[in-house]
Amino acid sequence: MKKQVLLLLLPGVMVFCLCMLVAADTQSDPQGDKTFPETEGILQLGKGNFNRALKKHKQLLVHFYTPLTSEGHRVAAAFESAAAELQGSEVKLAVIDVKKEKDLVKKLNVTGQPTIRLYLSGDINNPAPCPVPQSSASILIWLQRRAGSPADLIVDLDQLEATEELTVVGFFKELNHEYVQVFYAAAIDLPDIRFVVMQSDEVINKYSVTQDVLLLRKSQRIQAYKMKPETSKEDLIVFISIYQMDPVTEYNGQTASQILGSPVLNHALLFVNKSSDDFQEIFSAFHSTAEAFRMK
């Protein structure tokens, strides 16, 4: 609070008037500042404004960012690109620095890194975990599959492109079957893989499959999975993730996150000189063994 003395000069009279001027202290009022700092369209959140952001945005996708890590930088780059695509939508992207906001991170029970969560309608207790994205497209597809149909409905396999990327095809006569819900749930958690559904009796009879899941690459069958009443989303994800990679995958900067992020917990590592004369013989033996131990 500030005091100011005003000297008023009137004809024949000198009057001193003491006036009280109040300076607003926005810092002392936690609700005074309704704005949020942004970088590249991404909210910069912390203990002081997280709850307000949660109430303001119907869908708040939060990246709990660990600085000075390659994975953190990669996800941050994907977030920036996705934020540009989501301008004007109901989804708002935000980041929390886990190094600076340790108390908030502990309160929110964030343990693994990197962690991405979607908070809906201000609910702080039940966020939806988002898979670690490979790119901005992963984020957009994940959000799209959550909001709509997780898989494309096709009438013939000829509609599929002969691509190097894995395609997961579900053959279901009834789309309201519980197996389909498991299939859709797996599709949401694997946004980097294309999922399609076929309902045509003619095609199902042609391939002699019912309630089966086929993995295709270059339109060629890789493996099949028979859905059972006890099949869970996690079971299907493990199956798809294992067959998404070759039996033997070379470890490098491009494949590291996929290998370490897969549901396979035990890895046999071969250290070998690829230019050696006996490399092909060694690799062939290693590859055969890897095939025998898939899903084990």
Disulfide bonds with the S-S distance in Angstrom:
none
